[in-house]
Amino acid sequence: MTDPAPGLTIVRVFMTDNLVGPERQPAVQLWVAAVPRDEAVAAVLKWVPNRYKAELTDDIVSFELTELLDLKAGDVSELSSAK
């Protein structure tokens, strides 16, 4: 198991204007925020259109990913892009 990195939170963003699949569910993006967990959703929502929704995940960011991202305190970055 990979050790978790401190201070990074993964946020799931629902692209409410990009519906996919037979059930027409919103496409999903994953974002990471280098802010306190209770501020992560608000930090990510500043970077996406107002109509999108977001929620915290229980996903853990590994030290390896932390090194790759090289985020500074307060940074926000998209991890995955929905098609």
Rosetta blueprint (number, residue, H / E / L):
1 M L
2 T L
3 D L
4 P E
5 A L
6 P L
7 G L
8 L L
9 T E
10 I E
11 V E
12 R E
13 V E
14 F E
15 M E
16 T E
17 D E
18 N E
19 L E
20 V E
21 G L
22 P L
23 E L
24 R L
25 Q E
26 P E
27 A E
28 V E
29 Q E
30 L E
31 W E
32 V E
33 A E
34 A L
35 V L
36 P L
37 R H
38 D H
39 E H
40 A H
41 V H
42 A H
43 A H
44 V H
45 L H
46 K L
47 W L
48 V L
49 P L
50 N L
51 R L
52 Y L
53 K E
54 A E
55 E E
56 L E
57 T L
58 D L
59 D L
60 I L
61 V L
62 S E
63 F H
64 E H
65 L H
66 T H
67 E H
68 L H
69 L H
70 D L
71 L L
72 K L
73 A L
74 G L
75 D L
76 V E
77 S E
78 E E
79 L E
80 S E
81 S L
82 A L
83 K L
